[in-house]
Amino acid sequence: MLPKLFFGFVITLAAVFVFLLGLTILVGLVAPFFNTVPVSYNFRSIRARWTSTIVAVLGIAGTVGVFVAMLSLAKGFKSTLVASGSAGNVLVMRAGSASEMLGGITLDSIRIVQDAPGVAHDASGPLVTQEVVGVVPIPLITTGTDANVQVRGVSPNVLQIRTFVKMAQGRTFQPGLSELIVGKNATNTYSGLKLGDSVNMGGGHWKVVGVFDAGGSSFDSEVWCDAKILSQVLQRPPNIFQSATVHLTSPAAFQQFKDSVTSDPRLTVDAVREVDYYAKQSTVMAPDHRAWGHRRADHGGGRRVWRAEHHVLRRCRAGPRNCHHACSRLLYLERALIVSLRSLADLNRRRHPGLHCRASA
């Protein structure tokens, strides 16, 4: 993943550098038509001040590169979360819950949900997994420092519900035992999560018995285990879970299922397609990356203007002729940056009106 990001960043910088260099030459060619300095001066200036020209072009290219990189991270983050959902699965949580971590559903409510129309069944019964979600610290392989890892307690039939998740190594956990199955990203990121390892987690002693592949979704960075055992280790009530994931007979059965559980007076739950839930979660968090990219681009552009103004002051001290040339260069730079910064500001306001209002308040 990191080599791909680095390669993409280098290619972006190179493309922006070539574009800005070509734009500089183009501006020099059309300058005489606007009654400004002769075209020959522009090329002589580049030859005489090639170091400062390269630094300026690289500075702007770096600003654009950071902006593109942050937008890419936001897009990748959203794609990873959306890939975690399935159109044939429904997430059932307490009414009004914004996320699984804040949700709550009782075992009695889950039993009622299992009998709702549209729920798929297999030989073992209804395809419903009640889940407990927690966060525990586990050391990173690279630095040895603790990092938060999401641990998900699931039902033994979870692989029949999330059908895109496949066991890559080992086996799934046995119900009632302190066993873990680990996402393929988690096993390569955190220490003690290799197949066959034993780890102390949440006050309990666990053994890693399998590694699963979730197809590049966010589940690849999670650790799964038996929901009842995890609830005991985290000292939570035994009959309360964060959510329940239901596998439907077909995606078309969603509305019938939702109407049934939301209209039942015994239940106070919301039902949402799993793919829609993760898409909503991505819209909550991904704008932070885009907004940070916008701020870095605005800051980088403003810094270019400040450096150009500082250059004008130094050149003006050297004499009137140098001052005229420096002011001409500043005028070109400020015109281009004002247009680009206004475009970025307009884009920022359209995409993040609330964030813009808070920043300007």
C-alpha angles and dihedrals in degrees: 000000000000095000089052091050092048093048091048091048092051092048090049092051091049092049093048091047092053091045094051092045090052090046090052091053091046092051089050091053096049096040095092090058090063095052094252132122118328118268091242090062092057093056093043089050092052091049093047096043100031094138095056090042092054091046091052093048092047091048093054091042090052091051091051091045092055090048092052092045093054092048088050091052090050091050093047092047091053093046092051093051095045089051088060092070133076126206090222094057129077126203114216118196139156111291111268096020113142095200143001092263089061096040131102134184128171126232090243090056091050091054090053090048091052090062095050119116116265097034112134120231137198133183092288095051138262116001098239127131120198109208140203117198125199141156123231131177117248124172119254118240093227101049106011091231121130119262130183115258123189112234117196123198109208140172121265090251094058093115090059089053100042094042095176090067112091132183108247098179136011122350140294122273123275115241113254095020130104094246130138136206114199133207115247093245093049093052090055095043107043128052121243095027100102120120109283095017123130120220136185107229131167092350093307135101113238136182124213107230101165148017120216134199114221096184097256095307126133089266088075087074095049136089118225131201142149110309095219094051093047091049089055093047092049089046095237127149109281095227099047125082133178096237146335125232115210125198111215129214086242136344088255090065092067098095093048091050093046094049090050098052098038094050095046107107090212092063134065099187142124123224121206133167110261092233091051092049094055092043088056092048090053092053089054096053108025095067089067090067092047093047091049089052091051092051092049091050092049091048093046092050092049090050090054089055092049092052091049091052090049088052090053092054092051093048094047091058088059094061145291096283093053089046091055093051093046092049090051091053091047091051092055092047096047093048092053094044094046090055093047095045092048090051091050091047092051091048091049092051093049095048100036110024094157094048091049091051092051092049093050096044 
